[in-house]
Amino acid sequence: MNGKKTNAQPPEEFTGIRKTKPANYAAGGKAIKSSIDHIRDEMTLGQGIGLLKQMNQKKGFDCPGCAWPDPDEKRAFLAEYCENGVKAIAEEATMKRVGPEFFKQHSVADLASKSDYWIGKSGRLTHPLILREDSSHYEEIKWSDAFQLIAEQLNSLESPNEAVFYTSGRTSNEAAFLYQLFVRQFGTNNLPDCSNMCHESSGAALSETLGIGKGSVTLQDFDKADLVIVIGQNPGTNHPRMLSALKETKKNGGKIISINPLPEAGLMRFKDPQSPLELIGSGTELADLHLPVTINGDVALLKATLLIMLAEEEKNGGVFDHRFIQEKTAGYEGFVTDLKTNDFDQCVLESGVEESLVRQAAQIIMNNDKIIICWAMGLTQHRNGVQNIREVVNLLLLKGSIGKPGAGTCPVRGHSNVQGDRTMGIWEKPKESFLQKLDEVFSFSAPRDHGYDVVDAIKAMHGGKAKVFFALGGNFLSASPDTEFCGEALRNCDLTVHVSTKPNRSHLIHGKTALILPCLGRSEKDVQKTGEQFLSVENSMGVVHSTQGNLKPASTLLLSEPDIVASLAKATLGAKSSVDWDKMIENYDNIRDVIEKVVPGFEFYNQKVREPQGFYLPNNARAANFEPTKTGKANFTINPVPFHNLNAGQYKMMTIRTHDQYNTTVYGLHDRYRGIYNERRVVLMNSEDMKSENLVENQKVNLIGRFEGEIRRADNFLVVSYPIPRRCTATYFPETNVLVPINSVAEISNTPTSKLVVISIEKR
């Protein structure tokens, strides 16, 4: 890469940094005030409160934010949501509108020069739009003409594999199922989704070791856990409702260990907004122990911990659950043999954590058997991301902490229904059993060749092998690695299409022709031929439940995602399709009827999803049944410690979110918990590293990445001193996605390594 700058990246201007001392608690009165402020920015306070009363309630609508589960039984009357959920729904239900007049006033080049925050705050899309080849402005297009244009482009391809069909995690089960059905009837498995960029490493590791690519715990398990380990995750910002579950763990006598390079407020103390006493008091102390691991020092830390446990087991016994190991697992002897080859002191050194803290953590683990381990991108987005998760599983297997109450695996999904998308068949590597069911139910032969994941799709578009890009939701460009390379890839396409609720940067980095198709949001009424419809989603713990909006749609021209997919399928496939697409859309029960015939666990779907709390999908790991693995048992694995030999002046960089951000959506310019306000172009550094580089607070710098002979640049950042391990730095995405090389991916899962990029720092 030559480091050139285009409008694929956010603008490089500073917005006026202000700093305070980082917070030592999460939520509380400031969260309430922030929520109210965000509502007032988009609607009246009364409208907002009325809307929030329906969010995450039984027979209400599901939050369009994270996939954290709702309680099965009693739910909070007014506040079964978090600050981030308020931000998300405020922008979805905003009174601001973005129609044809807006695009007459703003050219694509003009919009691309704006910040992601400005673009996202513009309002809701109201009309289908087209950017014709060589035009500078989007303009209105009829729905029928849009579908016909896409169909003609798809049908003119030399091969169906020249089209890429991306999906974000917000898509409902019904839309996702129809989408993959259309794509496979069209003739390809090119179905990359946002899972490829986040928890693909989790799915690969868990499928291999436990026989299911999902977590094994339920929300109730947090009430029963003796110990919860939160590793590589910042729940206070990314999954705030998880703090209520951790509060219950502490209330019931359990302990919490936090493992993360940064000390995060959400794992220090929690002031529950639903508790008046906590709002005025000190709240609930969460983490009993914090281990400030160096970036990607997790396997080294876990190895050091396991070596302590093994020494105690061999000396006095009682540490490992040998009955569980004997009856339920395979590979134990090989695992122990390999573990003994690791040098304890070297593992401690590579972890970056003081030995005394490692020993404290090991003692807590040895003293408890009901253990839940939670993780997110801090573990998955590394070259050894799959190995990170496998080592987590090793620890749980030694303690027998899988398949019993209060114990198990908990990969915390980052987007509502990202797990449901995969369950519905959104996957570039579908299982043969799933394809056989599609063939049987719909009387066609689904393609068997594996399709493109996100990284492969970007490369295919860049190399001219893929010419049409269709995105069902999401902000593909800003979510993807190697921003300039990805931007070039999208520009190489003949046609790019985005199904969206609001404008985003992906609309502005486009193919020769581009379409924006506006869809209904979660909170809006979906009325079809037989009346109002409801949809369904699957949360992070495998519960499928209904979601039904009650707001008047932002525009009479909005279509639901299922309707958009069905209309596209009719226009593209015509008489070649065996599916009655009109029937599917008349009543979504008809979609659920066919899902029931194809996807295991959905028997009596229409009946069970109408239960207020929904229903749990089968989970073999939760039942301590590991027959789906190759050995028929839970598998111990061998995972080497990664070593990082940095040259002088080199640092490990990880990308993180601000508190006013969810995935690629920027709701504001503040990172309240970390004490950074009104600025996103910052690099967090250890104060000792700043001294060694002769850097001072707020100094302007450029970030330089070198990978396989290529140089990538992210210019114009401010240095901020922060308690982060030596030789580690942290920056916000998408501003530094440009530094994540397209070829730097996790082994097996092919996930971009956004949590470890080697950089140097250049003074401006």
C-alpha positions in Angstrom: 0.0 0.0 0.0 1.3 3.5 -0.8 -0.5 5.2 2.1 -2.6 7.5 -0.2 -5.6 9.0 1.4 -9.1 9.1 0.0 -12.6 9.6 1.3 -12.8 5.9 2.2 -11.3 7.0 5.6 -13.0 9.4 8.0 -11.7 13.0 7.9 -8.4 13.7 9.7 -9.5 17.0 11.4 -9.3 17.3 15.2 -12.5 18.3 17.0 -11.2 19.7 20.2 -10.0 17.3 22.9 -11.0 17.6 26.5 -9.8 15.2 29.2 -10.8 14.3 32.7 -9.8 11.5 35.1 -11.1 8.1 33.9 -14.3 6.9 35.6 -14.1 4.2 38.3 -17.7 3.0 37.9 -20.2 2.4 35.0 -23.8 3.5 34.5 -25.3 5.5 37.4 -26.8 9.0 37.1 -24.5 10.0 34.2 -25.8 7.2 32.1 -29.4 8.4 32.7 -28.4 11.9 31.8 -26.6 10.8 28.6 -29.7 8.7 27.6 -32.0 11.6 28.1 -29.7 13.9 26.1 -29.6 11.5 23.2 -33.4 11.1 23.2 -33.9 14.9 23.2 -31.5 15.2 20.2 -33.8 13.0 18.1 -37.4 13.4 19.4 -39.4 14.7 22.4 -38.7 13.2 25.8 -42.3 11.9 26.0 -42.0 10.2 22.6 -38.7 8.6 23.7 -40.0 7.3 27.0 -43.1 5.9 25.4 -40.9 4.1 22.8 -38.4 2.8 25.4 -41.2 1.2 27.4 -41.6 -1.3 24.6 -37.9 -2.1 24.0 -36.8 -5.6 25.1 -40.2 -6.2 26.6 -42.3 -9.3 25.9 -44.4 -8.6 22.9 -42.3 -5.5 22.3 -39.4 -5.0 19.9 -35.8 -6.2 20.3 -33.1 -3.6 20.8 -31.2 -3.1 17.5 -27.9 -3.0 19.5 -26.2 -5.9 21.2 -27.3 -9.5 21.5 -27.3 -9.7 25.3 -30.3 -11.8 26.5 -33.4 -10.6 28.3 -34.6 -12.3 31.5 -36.9 -15.2 30.8 -39.4 -14.2 33.4 -39.9 -10.8 35.1 -38.5 -7.8 33.2 -38.0 -4.2 34.4 -41.2 -2.2 33.8 -39.4 0.8 32.2 -35.8 0.1 31.9 -35.0 -3.3 30.3 -32.3 -1.6 28.2 -29.0 0.2 28.6 -27.5 3.6 27.6 -26.3 2.2 24.3 -29.7 0.8 23.5 -31.2 4.3 24.1 -28.7 5.7 21.7 -29.5 3.1 19.0 -33.2 3.4 19.2 -33.1 7.2 19.4 -31.3 7.4 16.1 -33.7 4.7 14.6 -36.8 6.6 15.7 -35.4 10.1 15.0 -37.6 12.8 13.5 -34.9 13.8 11.0 -35.3 12.6 7.4 -32.9 12.1 4.5 -34.7 12.2 1.2 -34.1 13.2 -2.4 -33.8 16.9 -1.5 -30.9 16.1 0.9 -29.0 14.4 -1.9 -29.7 17.2 -4.3 -28.0 19.5 -1.8 -25.1 17.2 -1.1 -22.9 15.5 -3.7 -21.3 12.2 -2.9 -17.9 13.9 -2.7 -19.3 16.5 -0.3 -20.8 13.8 2.0 -17.6 11.8 1.9 -15.7 14.8 3.3 -18.0 14.7 6.4 -17.3 12.8 9.6 -19.0 9.5 10.2 -20.7 11.2 13.2 -22.2 13.9 10.9 -23.3 11.4 8.3 -25.0 9.1 10.8 -26.8 12.0 12.5 -28.4 13.2 9.2 -31.5 11.1 9.8 -33.6 8.3 8.4 -33.6 7.4 4.7 -37.0 7.7 3.1 -36.6 6.8 -0.6 -34.8 4.2 -2.8 -31.9 6.0 -4.4 -29.6 5.5 -7.3 -26.1 6.9 -8.1 -25.8 6.5 -11.9 -22.4 5.9 -13.5 -20.5 9.2 -13.8 -23.1 11.0 -11.7 -22.2 13.1 -8.7 -25.5 12.9 -6.8 -27.8 10.2 -5.6 -31.4 10.6 -7.0 -34.7 8.9 -6.4 -35.6 5.6 -8.2 -38.7 3.5 -8.2 -38.6 0.3 -6.3 -39.5 -1.7 -9.3 -36.8 -0.1 -11.4 -34.2 -0.7 -8.7 -35.1 -4.4 -8.5 -35.0 -4.7 -12.2 -31.6 -3.1 -12.5 -30.2 -5.4 -9.8 -31.7 -8.5 -11.5 -30.4 -7.5 -14.9 -26.9 -7.0 -13.5 -26.9 -10.3 -11.6 -28.2 -12.3 -14.6 -25.6 -10.8 -16.9 -22.7 -12.2 -14.8 -20.7 -15.0 -16.3 -21.0 -16.9 -13.0 -23.2 -16.4 -9.9 -19.9 -16.5 -8.0 -19.2 -13.0 -9.4 -21.7 -11.6 -6.9 -21.2 -11.1 -3.1 -24.1 -11.0 -0.7 -23.1 -9.5 2.7 -25.3 -9.5 5.8 -25.0 -7.6 9.1 -26.2 -8.9 12.4 -29.3 -6.8 12.6 -31.2 -8.8 10.1 -34.2 -10.9 11.4 -34.4 -14.7 11.2 -37.1 -14.4 8.6 -35.1 -12.0 6.4 -31.9 -14.0 6.8 -33.5 -17.3 5.8 -35.1 -15.8 2.7 -31.8 -14.1 1.8 -29.7 -17.2 1.9 -32.4 -19.1 0.1 -32.5 -16.6 -2.7 -28.7 -16.5 -2.9 -28.4 -20.2 -3.1 -31.1 -20.5 -5.7 -29.2 -17.9 -7.6 -26.3 -20.3 -7.5 -23.6 -19.2 -5.0 -22.5 -19.5 -1.3 -20.9 -16.1 -1.3 -22.6 -15.1 1.9 -20.0 -13.3 4.1 -21.3 -11.7 7.2 -20.2 -9.6 10.2 -19.4 -12.8 12.1 -16.4 -13.2 9.8 -14.9 -10.1 11.4 -15.7 -10.8 15.1 -16.7 -14.2 16.5 -15.7 -16.5 13.7 -12.7 -17.6 15.8 -15.0 -18.5 18.6 -17.2 -20.6 16.3 -14.3 -22.4 14.9 -12.7 -23.2 18.3 -15.9 -24.1 20.0 -17.1 -26.4 17.2 -13.8 -28.3 17.3 -13.6 -28.6 21.0 -17.3 -28.8 22.2 -19.3 -29.6 19.0 -21.3 -26.4 18.8 -20.1 -22.9 17.7 -22.2 -21.1 20.3 -21.8 -20.5 24.0 -23.1 -23.0 26.5 -24.5 -20.8 29.4 -27.8 -19.1 30.0 -28.5 -15.8 31.8 -29.5 -17.8 34.9 -26.1 -19.4 35.1 -24.6 -16.0 36.2 -26.8 -16.3 39.3 -25.2 -19.6 40.2 -21.6 -19.1 39.2 -18.8 -19.2 41.8 -16.5 -17.4 39.4 -16.9 -15.3 36.2 -13.8 -14.6 34.2 -14.2 -11.7 31.8 -11.3 -11.7 29.3 -10.7 -9.5 26.2 -14.1 -7.8 26.7 -15.3 -4.4 27.9 -18.9 -4.9 29.0 -19.4 -1.4 30.4 -19.3 0.1 26.9 -20.0 -2.8 24.6 -22.6 -4.9 26.5 -23.8 -2.7 29.4 -26.7 -5.0 30.4 -24.2 -7.7 31.2 -23.3 -5.6 34.3 -26.7 -6.5 35.8 -25.8 -10.2 35.4 -22.4 -9.7 37.0 -24.0 -7.8 39.8 -26.1 -10.9 40.5 -23.0 -13.1 40.5 -21.5 -10.8 43.2 -24.8 -10.6 45.1 -24.8 -14.4 45.3 -21.3 -14.7 46.6 -19.4 -15.3 43.3 -16.1 -13.7 42.3 -15.1 -11.9 39.1 -11.7 -11.8 37.5 -11.0 -9.2 34.8 -8.3 -9.8 32.2 -7.8 -6.9 29.8 -5.0 -4.6 28.7 -7.0 -1.6 29.8 -8.6 -1.1 33.2 -12.3 -0.5 32.2 -14.8 1.2 34.4 -17.5 -1.3 33.6 -15.5 -4.0 35.5 -14.6 -1.9 38.5 -18.0 -0.8 39.9 -21.6 -0.7 38.7 -24.2 1.8 39.8 -27.5 0.2 38.7 -29.8 2.9 37.2 -32.8 0.8 38.4 -31.6 1.1 42.1 -32.1 4.5 43.7 -29.8 3.5 46.6 -27.0 2.6 44.2 -27.4 5.8 42.3 -26.6 7.8 45.4 -24.3 5.3 46.9 -21.1 3.6 45.8 -22.7 0.8 43.7 -21.6 -2.8 43.4 -17.9 -3.6 43.3 -17.4 -6.0 40.4 -13.9 -7.4 39.6 -12.1 -8.9 42.6 -8.9 -9.1 40.6 -7.8 -7.3 37.5 -4.9 -8.7 35.4 -3.5 -6.1 32.9 -2.4 -8.5 30.3 -0.3 -7.3 27.4 -1.9 -7.3 24.0 -2.1 -11.0 22.9 -0.6 -12.2 26.1 -3.7 -14.2 26.9 -2.4 -17.7 26.0 0.8 -17.0 27.9 -1.2 -15.9 30.9 -3.5 -19.0 30.7 -0.5 -21.3 30.4 1.1 -19.8 33.4 -2.1 -20.2 35.3 -2.5 -23.8 34.2 1.1 -24.6 35.2 0.3 -23.4 38.7 -2.9 -25.5 38.8 -1.1 -28.6 37.4 1.7 -28.3 40.0 -0.9 -28.2 42.8 -2.9 -31.0 41.3 0.2 -33.3 41.1 1.2 -32.3 44.7 -2.1 -32.4 46.6 -4.8 -33.3 44.1 -8.4 -31.9 44.2 -7.8 -29.2 41.5 -8.9 -31.0 38.3 -12.2 -32.8 37.8 -10.9 -36.2 36.8 -14.3 -37.9 36.6 -15.4 -35.3 34.1 -12.1 -35.6 32.2 -12.3 -39.3 32.1 -15.9 -39.6 31.0 -16.3 -36.5 28.8 -13.0 -35.5 27.3 -10.3 -36.6 24.8 -6.7 -35.6 24.6 -6.0 -34.9 28.2 -2.6 -36.8 28.4 -1.3 -35.1 25.3 -2.4 -31.7 26.7 -0.6 -32.2 30.0 2.5 -33.5 28.3 2.7 -30.4 26.2 1.8 -28.0 29.1 4.9 -29.3 31.0 7.1 -28.2 28.1 6.2 -24.5 28.7 8.5 -22.5 31.0 6.5 -20.8 33.7 8.8 -17.7 34.1 8.7 -17.2 30.3 4.9 -17.5 30.2 4.6 -14.9 33.0 7.0 -12.6 31.1 5.1 -12.9 27.8 1.8 -12.3 29.6 3.0 -8.9 30.9 1.3 -9.6 34.2 3.1 -9.7 37.6 3.6 -13.2 38.9 1.9 -12.4 42.2 -1.3 -11.5 40.3 -1.1 -14.6 38.2 -0.8 -16.7 41.4 -3.8 -14.9 42.9 -5.9 -15.7 39.9 -4.8 -19.3 39.8 -5.8 -19.7 43.5 -9.2 -18.2 42.9 -9.7 -20.6 40.0 -8.5 -23.6 41.9 -10.9 -22.8 44.8 -14.0 -22.8 42.5 -15.7 -25.2 40.2 -18.7 -23.4 38.7 -16.8 -21.1 36.3 -18.1 -19.0 33.4 -15.6 -17.5 31.0 -16.8 -14.6 28.9 -14.9 -13.1 26.0 -15.2 -10.9 22.9 -13.0 -9.3 20.3 -10.0 -9.0 22.6 -9.5 -12.8 22.1 -10.8 -13.4 18.6 -9.2 -10.8 16.4 -5.6 -12.1 16.6 -3.6 -14.4 14.3 -4.0 -17.0 17.0 -7.6 -16.1 17.8 -8.8 -19.7 17.5 -6.0 -20.9 19.8 -7.0 -18.2 22.3 -10.5 -19.7 22.6 -9.3 -23.2 22.6 -7.0 -22.5 25.6 -10.0 -21.0 27.4 -11.9 -24.3 26.8 -8.9 -26.2 28.1 -9.2 -24.4 31.5 -12.9 -25.1 31.7 -12.5 -28.8 30.8 -9.9 -29.3 33.6 -12.3 -27.9 36.1 -15.3 -29.8 34.7 -16.9 -26.4 34.2 -19.0 -27.2 31.1 -22.5 -28.6 31.0 -23.5 -27.8 34.5 -25.4 -24.9 36.2 -23.3 -21.8 36.8 -20.5 -22.9 34.4 -19.5 -22.8 30.8 -18.5 -20.8 27.7 -19.9 -17.3 27.0 -18.8 -15.6 23.8 -20.5 -12.3 24.0 -21.9 -11.4 20.6 -21.7 -7.9 19.5 -24.8 -7.3 17.3 -28.4 -8.2 17.8 -29.2 -11.5 15.9 -25.7 -12.0 14.5 -26.0 -15.5 16.0 -29.5 -16.0 14.4 -28.1 -15.1 11.0 -25.7 -18.1 11.2 -28.5 -20.4 12.5 -30.6 -19.4 9.5 -27.8 -20.4 7.1 -25.9 -17.2 6.5 -22.5 -18.8 6.1 -20.1 -19.2 3.2 -19.2 -22.7 4.4 -22.6 -24.3 4.9 -23.0 -27.8 6.4 -24.0 -30.5 4.0 -26.9 -31.5 6.2 -28.3 -28.0 5.8 -27.9 -27.9 2.1 -29.6 -31.3 1.8 -32.6 -30.0 3.6 -32.8 -27.0 1.3 -32.7 -29.3 -1.7 -35.4 -31.5 -0.3 -37.8 -28.7 0.8 -37.4 -26.4 -2.1 -36.7 -28.9 -5.0 -33.4 -27.5 -6.3 -29.8 -28.3 -6.0 -28.0 -25.8 -3.7 -24.3 -25.0 -4.6 -21.8 -27.0 -2.6 -18.5 -25.1 -3.2 -17.6 -22.8 -0.3 -18.1 -19.1 -1.0 -16.2 -16.0 0.0 -15.9 -14.8 3.6 -15.4 -11.0 4.2 -11.6 -11.0 3.6 -11.9 -13.2 0.5 -14.8 -11.2 -0.8 -12.7 -8.0 -0.5 -9.9 -9.6 -2.4 -12.2 -11.0 -5.0 -13.7 -7.5 -5.7 -10.3 -5.9 -5.7 -9.0 -8.5 -8.2 -12.1 -8.2 -10.5 -13.4 -11.7 -9.7 -16.6 -10.2 -8.0 -18.5 -7.5 -9.8 -21.7 -7.0 -7.8 -21.8 -6.3 -4.0 -25.1 -6.5 -2.2 -25.3 -5.6 1.6 -28.3 -6.4 3.7 -27.6 -3.9 6.5 -24.4 -2.8 8.0 -21.6 -0.4 7.1 -19.3 -2.8 5.3 -16.5 -0.3 4.5 -16.1 1.0 8.0 -16.3 -2.5 9.5 -13.7 -4.0 7.2 -9.9 -4.1 7.5 -7.5 -2.2 5.3 -9.8 0.7 4.5 -8.0 1.9 1.3 -7.8 -1.6 -0.1 -11.5 -2.3 0.7 -12.4 1.0 -0.8 -10.6 0.2 -4.0 -12.4 -3.2 -4.0 -15.8 -1.6 -3.8 -15.0 0.9 -6.6 -14.0 -2.0 -8.8 -17.6 -3.3 -8.8 -20.1 -2.7 -11.5 -22.9 -2.4 -9.0 -23.0 -1.9 -5.2 -26.3 -2.1 -3.3 -26.9 -1.3 0.4 -30.1 -2.0 2.3 -30.0 0.6 5.1 -32.0 2.7 7.6 -29.5 5.7 7.7 -26.7 7.0 5.5 -23.2 5.7 6.2 -19.8 5.8 4.6 -20.2 2.6 2.6 -22.8 4.5 0.5 -20.1 7.0 -0.6 -17.4 4.5 -1.7 -19.3 2.8 -4.4 -19.3 0.8 -7.6 -19.8 2.2 -11.1 -23.6 2.3 -10.3 -24.8 2.3 -6.7 -28.2 1.8 -5.0 -29.4 2.6 -1.5 -32.6 0.7 -0.5 -34.3 2.1 2.6 -35.8 -0.5 5.0 -38.0 -0.5 8.1 -36.3 -0.4 11.5 -36.9 -2.7 14.5 -39.2 -0.2 16.2 -41.6 0.3 13.2 -44.8 -1.4 12.2 -44.5 -4.0 9.4 -47.8 -4.3 7.6 -48.3 -6.8 4.9 -51.3 -8.3 3.0 -52.6 -10.2 6.0 -52.0 -7.4 8.5 -49.3 -6.5 11.0 -46.3 -8.9 11.2 -43.8 -9.8 13.8 -40.2 -11.0 13.3 -37.9 -13.2 15.4 -34.3 -13.1 16.5 -31.9 -15.2 18.5 -29.9 -13.7 21.3 -26.4 -14.5 22.5 -27.5 -17.5 24.6 -29.6 -19.3 22.0 -33.1 -18.0 22.9 -35.4 -17.3 19.9 -38.1 -14.7 20.5 -40.4 -12.4 18.7 -39.8 -8.7 18.0 -42.6 -6.3 16.8 -42.3 -2.6 16.3 -45.2 -0.2 16.9 -44.1 3.1 15.4 -45.4 4.6 12.2 -42.6 4.0 9.6 -40.3 7.0 8.8 -41.6 6.9 5.2 -44.5 5.3 3.3 -41.8 4.1 0.8 -39.9 1.9 3.3 -40.0 -1.9 2.7 -39.3 -4.6 5.2 -36.1 -6.6 4.7 -38.1 -9.8 4.0 -40.1 -7.9 1.3 -36.9 -6.5 -0.2 -35.3 -9.9 -0.4 -38.5 -11.5 -1.9 -38.9 -8.8 -4.5 -35.3 -9.1 -5.5 -35.7 -12.9 -5.8 -38.8 -12.6 -8.0 -37.1 -10.1 -10.3 -33.9 -12.1 -10.5 -35.0 -15.8 -10.6 -38.4 -15.5 -12.1 -39.9 -18.9 -13.1 -36.6 -20.6 -12.2 -37.4 -20.4 -8.5 -39.6 -23.0 -6.8 -40.5 -20.6 -4.0 -43.8 -18.7 -3.8 -42.1 -15.5 -2.7 -45.4 -13.6 -2.6 -46.9 -16.1 -0.2 -43.9 -15.8 2.1 -44.4 -12.0 2.4 -48.2 -12.1 2.8 -47.8 -13.6 6.2 -44.4 -14.2 7.9 -45.8 -17.4 9.5 -45.3 -18.9 6.1 -41.5 -18.1 6.3 -41.4 -19.7 9.7 -43.2 -22.8 8.5 -40.4 -23.5 6.0 -37.7 -22.6 8.5 -39.2 -25.3 10.7 -38.7 -27.8 7.9 -35.0 -26.9 7.3 -33.4 -25.8 10.5 -33.1 -28.2 13.5 -34.5 -27.0 16.8 -37.4 -25.0 15.2 -40.1 -27.6 15.5 -43.5 -25.9 16.1 -41.8 -22.6 15.4 -44.9 -20.4 15.0 -46.4 -21.8 18.2 -43.2 -21.5 20.4 -42.2 -18.1 19.2 -45.5 -16.7 20.3 -44.7 -17.6 23.9 -43.8 -14.3 25.6 -40.3 -15.4 26.6 -39.6 -17.3 23.4 -37.8 -20.7 23.4 -34.3 -22.1 23.8 -32.6 -23.9 20.9 -30.9 -27.2 21.6 -27.3 -26.9 22.9 -25.3 -30.1 23.2 -22.5 -28.4 25.2 -25.0 -27.1 27.7 -26.2 -30.7 28.2 -22.6 -32.0 28.5 -23.1 -34.0 25.3 -20.1 -33.6 23.0 -21.0 -36.3 20.4 -20.9 -33.8 17.5 -17.1 -33.4 17.7 -14.8 -35.7 15.7 -14.0 -37.7 18.8 -17.5 -37.7 20.3 -16.0 -36.0 23.4 -14.9 -32.6 24.4 -11.4 -32.1 23.1 -8.3 -30.7 24.8 -6.1 -28.9 22.4 -2.4 -27.8 22.2 -1.9 -24.1 21.6 1.6 -22.6 21.5 2.4 -19.3 23.2 2.8 -16.6 20.6 6.0 -14.5 20.9 6.2 -10.9 19.8 9.7 -9.6 19.1 9.2 -5.8 18.6 12.0 -3.7 17.2 13.0 -0.4 18.8 10.2 2.1 18.3 7.6 -0.5 17.5 4.3 -0.9 19.5 1.4 -3.3 19.5 -1.8 -1.5 18.6 -5.4 -2.7 19.2 -8.5 -1.0 18.0 -11.3 -0.2 20.5 -14.7 1.5 20.6 -15.5 4.7 22.4 -18.4 4.8 24.9 -20.4 6.9 22.4 -20.1 4.2 19.7 -21.6 0.9 18.8 -19.8 -1.1 16.2 -19.3 1.3 13.3 -22.1 3.7 14.4 -20.8 6.8 16.1 -23.5 8.3 18.4 -21.3 11.0 19.8 -17.7 12.2 20.2 -17.1 11.3 23.9 -15.5 8.3 25.6 -16.9 9.2 29.0 -15.5 6.2 31.0 -12.0 6.8 29.8 -12.2 10.5 30.4 -11.7 11.5 26.7 -14.2 14.0 25.3 -14.9 15.6 21.9 -12.2 13.7 20.1 -11.7 10.4 18.3 -8.2 10.8 16.7 -6.2 9.7 19.8 -3.6 7.0 20.5 -3.5 5.8 24.1 0.0 5.1 25.3 1.8 4.1 28.5 3.4 7.2 30.1 6.8 5.5 30.2 6.7 4.8 26.5 5.8 8.4 25.9 9.0 9.4 27.8 11.2 7.1 25.9 9.8 8.5 22.6 10.1 12.1 23.9 6.3 12.5 23.4 4.1 14.8 25.5 0.4 14.8 26.2 -1.7 15.9 23.2 1.3 15.8 20.9 0.4 15.4 17.2 1.7 12.2 15.6 1.2 9.9 12.6 0.8 6.1 13.0 2.8 3.9 10.6 2.1 0.3 10.0 4.5 -2.0 8.1 3.4 -5.5 7.0 5.0 -7.8 4.4 6.9 -4.9 2.8 3.8 -2.6 2.6 3.4 0.7 4.5 0.1 1.9 5.8 -0.5 5.3 7.4 -3.0 6.9 9.7 -2.2 10.6 10.1 -3.0 13.2 12.6 -3.5 11.7 16.0 -3.1 13.0 19.5 -1.1 11.1 22.1 -3.0 10.5 25.4 -1.3 9.0 28.5 -3.2 6.0 29.8 -2.7 3.0 32.1 -2.0 0.5 29.4 0.9 -2.1 29.4 4.3 -1.1 28.0 4.8 -1.3 24.3 1.0 -1.4 23.8 -1.3 1.3 22.3 -5.0 1.6 21.7 -6.9 3.5 19.1 -10.5 3.9 18.0 -12.0 2.2 14.9 -12.8 2.8 12.1 -10.2 5.6 12.1 -7.4 3.1 12.3 -8.9 0.3 10.3 -6.6 1.5 7.5 -3.7 0.1 9.5 -5.1 -3.5 9.6 -3.6 -5.4 6.7 -6.0 -7.4 4.5 -3.5 -10.3 4.7 -3.1 -10.3 8.5 -5.8 -12.8 9.6 -6.5 -15.4 12.2 -5.4 -19.0 11.3 -8.4 -21.2 10.5 -11.1 -18.5 11.0 -9.6 -15.9 8.6 -10.7 -13.1 10.9 -8.9 -9.8 10.5 -6.3 -9.1 13.3 -7.7 -5.8 14.4 -6.5 -6.4 18.0 -2.8 -6.6 17.1 -1.2 -4.4 14.5 2.5 -3.5 14.8 3.0 0.2 14.4 5.6 2.9 14.9 4.9 6.5 15.9 6.0 9.5 13.8 6.0 13.0 15.2 4.3 15.6 13.0 
